Amino acid sequence: MQNQRIFSENEPNIVAYSYGENNAEKLWIITHLDVVSPGEESLWTVTKPFEPTVKEGRIYGRGSEDNGQSMVASVFAVKALKKLGIKPKRTVVLTFVADEEQGSKYGIQHLIKQGLFKKDDLIIVPDGGNENGSFVEIAEKSALWFRIRTIGKQTHASRPHQGLNAHRIGMDYALALDKMLHKKYPIRDEYFDPPESTFEPTKKDKNVDAVNIVPGEDITCFDCRVLPHYNIEEILNDINDLAKEFEKKTGASIKIEILQKMSLQNQQTSTQK
């Protein structure tokens, strides 16, 4: 087996070739090296996120399911072929990619730009499914992550009339945006889980250092997973139009910064086979 490391901005990608009868025809098995942040580690009361724990025949720990189990399974699959002396027709390529959880810019997107994948290659991404293996996912929702930066005027909390509370305006805008997006984009498609588009306010950045300060700046983030029935650009227009309404109404400045945008509009949906 030949190994190759492909780096992008110091993010490692590992590509390992197990040559078959035909080196030109390839079967790619792609898993990812990164994991979702564990969040507040003190809330992990049963196990610690980065200390693997075996309980009742199962391994618990961050990354054990997503995507460590598939990565290990792909290695053992090739190892089994080697042990049995089986040489498949296609060359099997185990590909361990970076930053799948953060948009894949330095992972699979980087590898695609290197021209590794060919039209007739077969590609398996074992990063979803069910217990009996009958579920095959052939598409996902579009992804849109963005940061809302609300700028007002800082002042002492005993003199709120002398400032412009960016925290209050930011909260009002985020709640109005949440309500508007769910109302305007309500389609359900039972092929997906969950079957509707999701628009979730998530990360909240620190604004001021003391309780008695009215914030002059406030930052909130949204994670949106949108059914392919909808156009991401239209949703972004709605987000910005509502921001302009709030700017006019409040006198604050509201800036929308896109953190990630991947559109899968008109792609096929997930199915079982």
C-alpha positions as CSV (number, residue, x, y, z in Angstrom):
1,M,0.0,0.0,0.0
2,Q,1.4,3.4,-1.0
3,N,0.6,6.4,1.2
4,Q,0.5,10.0,0.2
5,R,0.1,13.1,2.4
6,I,-1.5,16.1,0.7
7,F,-1.5,19.3,2.7
8,S,-3.5,22.5,2.3
9,E,-2.8,25.4,4.7
10,N,-1.2,22.9,7.2
11,E,-4.3,20.7,7.2
12,P,-3.3,17.1,6.5
13,N,-5.1,14.8,4.0
14,I,-3.9,11.2,3.8
15,V,-4.4,9.1,0.7
16,A,-3.5,5.4,0.8
17,Y,-3.5,3.3,-2.4
18,S,-4.0,-0.5,-2.3
19,Y,-3.4,-1.5,-5.9
20,G,-5.8,-3.8,-7.7
21,E,-5.6,-5.5,-11.1
22,N,-6.3,-2.2,-12.8
23,N,-4.5,0.9,-11.4
24,A,-6.5,3.3,-13.6
25,E,-9.9,2.2,-12.2
26,K,-10.3,3.3,-8.6
27,L,-12.7,2.8,-5.7
28,W,-12.4,5.6,-3.2
29,I,-13.4,5.2,0.4
30,I,-13.5,8.7,2.0
31,T,-13.6,9.4,5.7
32,H,-12.7,12.5,7.7
33,L,-10.1,13.1,10.4
34,D,-11.7,16.0,12.2
35,V,-14.5,15.9,14.8
36,V,-17.2,18.3,16.0
37,S,-16.1,20.4,19.0
38,P,-17.2,18.7,22.3
39,G,-18.7,22.0,23.6
40,E,-18.6,22.5,27.3
41,E,-16.6,19.6,28.6
42,S,-18.0,19.8,32.1
43,L,-21.4,18.7,30.7
44,W,-20.0,15.4,29.7
45,T,-21.0,13.6,32.9
46,V,-20.8,9.9,31.9
47,T,-17.6,9.9,29.8
48,K,-14.9,12.4,28.8
49,P,-15.1,13.5,25.1
50,F,-11.5,12.5,24.2
51,E,-11.0,9.5,26.5
52,P,-12.5,6.5,24.7
53,T,-14.7,4.4,27.1
54,V,-16.1,1.0,26.4
55,K,-19.5,0.3,27.9
56,E,-21.7,-2.7,27.1
57,G,-19.8,-3.4,23.9
58,R,-19.8,0.1,22.6
59,I,-17.1,2.8,22.4
60,Y,-18.0,6.2,23.7
61,G,-16.0,9.4,22.9
62,R,-16.0,12.3,20.5
63,G,-15.4,11.0,16.9
64,S,-16.0,7.3,17.7
65,E,-19.1,7.4,15.5
66,D,-18.4,10.4,13.3
67,N,-16.2,9.4,11.6
68,G,-13.8,7.2,13.4
69,Q,-15.7,3.9,13.1
70,S,-15.9,4.2,9.3
71,M,-12.3,5.1,9.0
72,V,-11.2,2.0,11.0
73,A,-13.7,-0.2,9.1
74,S,-12.2,0.9,5.8
75,V,-8.6,0.0,7.0
76,F,-9.7,-3.4,8.2
77,A,-11.6,-4.1,5.0
78,V,-8.4,-3.6,3.0
79,K,-6.4,-5.5,5.6
80,A,-8.9,-8.4,5.2
81,L,-8.4,-8.4,1.4
82,K,-4.7,-8.5,1.8
83,K,-4.9,-11.4,4.4
84,L,-7.1,-13.4,2.1
85,G,-4.9,-12.8,-0.9
86,I,-7.7,-11.1,-2.8
87,K,-6.7,-8.5,-5.4
88,P,-9.8,-6.6,-6.5
89,K,-10.2,-5.4,-10.0
90,R,-10.1,-1.7,-9.0
91,T,-7.4,0.0,-6.9
92,V,-8.9,0.8,-3.5
93,V,-7.9,4.2,-2.2
94,L,-8.5,5.0,1.4
95,T,-8.8,8.8,1.8
96,F,-8.7,10.5,5.2
97,V,-9.6,14.1,4.8
98,A,-9.4,17.3,6.9
99,D,-12.1,19.8,8.1
100,E,-15.2,18.0,6.9
101,E,-17.0,19.5,9.9
102,Q,-16.0,23.0,8.9
103,G,-16.9,23.0,5.2
104,S,-14.1,20.8,3.7
105,K,-12.2,23.7,2.2
106,Y,-8.8,22.1,3.1
107,G,-10.1,18.6,2.8
108,I,-12.1,17.1,-0.1
109,Q,-12.4,20.5,-1.9
110,H,-8.6,20.7,-1.9
111,L,-8.3,17.2,-3.2
112,I,-10.8,17.8,-6.0
113,K,-8.7,20.8,-7.1
114,Q,-5.6,18.5,-7.3
115,G,-7.5,16.5,-9.9
116,L,-7.3,13.2,-8.0
117,F,-10.9,12.0,-8.9
118,K,-11.8,10.8,-12.4
119,K,-15.2,10.5,-14.1
120,D,-15.4,6.7,-13.9
121,D,-14.1,6.4,-10.4
122,L,-16.4,4.8,-7.8
123,I,-16.7,6.8,-4.5
124,I,-18.1,5.7,-1.2
125,V,-18.4,8.1,1.8
126,P,-19.4,6.1,4.8
127,D,-20.5,9.0,7.0
128,G,-24.2,8.2,7.4
129,G,-26.6,5.3,7.4
130,N,-28.5,2.9,9.6
131,E,-27.8,-0.2,11.6
132,N,-28.5,-2.8,8.9
133,G,-26.7,-0.9,6.1
134,S,-29.7,-0.5,3.9
135,F,-29.7,3.3,3.9
136,V,-27.8,5.0,1.1
137,E,-27.5,8.8,1.1
138,I,-27.1,10.4,-2.3
139,A,-27.5,14.1,-1.4
140,E,-27.6,16.5,1.6
141,K,-29.2,19.8,2.3
142,S,-27.5,23.0,1.3
143,A,-25.5,24.6,4.1
144,L,-25.4,28.3,5.1
145,W,-23.5,29.6,8.1
146,F,-23.3,33.3,8.8
147,R,-22.4,35.8,11.5
148,I,-24.6,38.8,12.4
149,R,-22.6,41.8,13.7
150,T,-24.8,44.5,15.2
151,I,-23.1,47.8,15.9
152,G,-24.7,50.4,18.2
153,K,-23.2,52.7,20.8
154,Q,-21.7,51.6,24.1
155,T,-22.6,53.5,27.2
156,H,-23.0,52.9,31.0
157,A,-26.1,50.9,31.8
158,S,-27.4,53.6,34.2
159,R,-27.5,55.9,31.1
160,P,-29.0,53.7,28.4
161,H,-30.6,56.7,26.6
162,Q,-27.0,57.9,25.8
163,G,-26.2,54.8,23.9
164,L,-27.7,52.3,21.4
165,N,-27.9,48.8,22.8
166,A,-26.5,46.5,20.2
167,H,-27.3,43.4,22.3
168,R,-31.1,44.2,22.4
169,I,-31.2,45.1,18.7
170,G,-29.2,42.0,17.8
171,M,-31.5,39.8,19.8
172,D,-34.6,41.4,18.2
173,Y,-33.2,40.9,14.7
174,A,-32.1,37.3,15.3
175,L,-35.6,36.4,16.7
176,A,-37.3,38.2,13.8
177,L,-35.0,36.5,11.3
178,D,-35.6,33.0,12.9
179,K,-39.4,33.5,12.6
180,M,-39.3,34.9,9.1
181,L,-37.1,32.1,7.7
182,H,-39.2,29.3,9.2
183,K,-42.4,30.9,7.9
184,K,-41.2,31.7,4.4
185,Y,-39.4,28.4,3.8
186,P,-41.8,25.7,5.3
187,I,-41.5,22.9,2.7
188,R,-41.1,19.4,4.2
189,D,-39.4,16.5,2.3
190,E,-39.6,13.2,4.2
191,Y,-36.5,11.9,2.3
192,F,-34.5,14.2,4.7
193,D,-34.0,13.9,8.4
194,P,-35.2,16.3,9.8
195,P,-37.6,16.7,6.8
196,E,-37.7,20.6,6.9
197,S,-35.1,23.3,6.4
198,T,-33.5,24.3,9.7
199,F,-32.5,27.8,10.7
200,E,-30.7,27.8,14.0
201,P,-29.2,30.6,16.0
202,T,-26.1,29.0,17.6
203,K,-22.9,30.6,18.7
204,K,-23.0,33.9,20.7
205,D,-19.8,35.9,21.0
206,K,-18.9,37.8,24.1
207,N,-19.8,41.4,23.9
208,V,-18.8,43.4,27.1
209,D,-16.8,42.6,30.3
210,A,-19.2,43.9,32.9
211,V,-22.9,43.8,33.7
212,N,-23.2,47.5,33.9
213,I,-22.2,48.2,30.3
214,V,-24.6,48.6,27.4
215,P,-22.9,46.8,24.5
216,G,-22.0,48.8,21.5
217,E,-21.4,45.6,19.5
218,D,-23.0,42.2,19.5
219,I,-22.4,39.1,17.4
220,T,-24.6,36.1,16.9
221,C,-24.2,33.2,14.4
222,F,-26.7,31.1,12.5
223,D,-26.4,27.5,11.1
224,C,-28.9,26.9,8.3
225,R,-29.4,23.5,6.6
226,V,-31.7,24.2,3.6
227,L,-33.7,21.7,1.4
228,P,-32.5,21.7,-2.2
229,H,-36.0,23.0,-3.2
230,Y,-34.8,26.5,-2.2
231,N,-32.2,28.9,-3.6
232,I,-29.6,29.9,-1.1
233,E,-29.1,33.3,-2.8
234,E,-32.8,34.2,-2.4
235,I,-32.5,33.3,1.3
236,L,-29.4,35.5,1.6
237,N,-31.3,38.4,0.0
238,D,-34.1,38.0,2.6
239,I,-31.6,38.0,5.4
240,N,-30.0,41.2,4.1
241,D,-33.3,42.9,3.4
242,L,-34.5,42.3,7.0
243,A,-31.2,43.6,8.2
244,K,-31.7,46.8,6.2
245,E,-35.2,47.2,7.8
246,F,-33.8,46.9,11.3
247,E,-31.0,49.4,10.4
248,K,-33.6,51.9,9.3
249,K,-35.8,51.3,12.3
250,T,-33.2,51.3,15.0
251,G,-30.2,53.4,13.7
252,A,-27.9,50.5,14.3
253,S,-25.6,48.9,11.7
254,I,-26.1,45.2,10.9
255,K,-23.5,43.4,8.9
256,I,-23.9,39.8,7.6
257,E,-20.7,37.8,7.1
258,I,-21.0,34.5,5.4
259,L,-18.9,31.8,7.1
260,Q,-19.9,28.9,4.8
261,K,-22.1,28.5,1.8
262,M,-22.7,25.2,-0.1
263,S,-25.6,25.0,-2.4
264,L,-27.1,21.7,-3.4
265,Q,-30.2,23.0,-5.1
266,N,-31.8,20.6,-7.6
267,Q,-29.7,17.7,-6.4
268,Q,-31.3,14.3,-5.8
269,T,-32.5,13.5,-2.3
270,S,-31.5,10.7,0.1
271,T,-33.1,7.3,-0.4
272,Q,-33.0,3.7,0.8
273,K,-32.0,0.9,-1.5
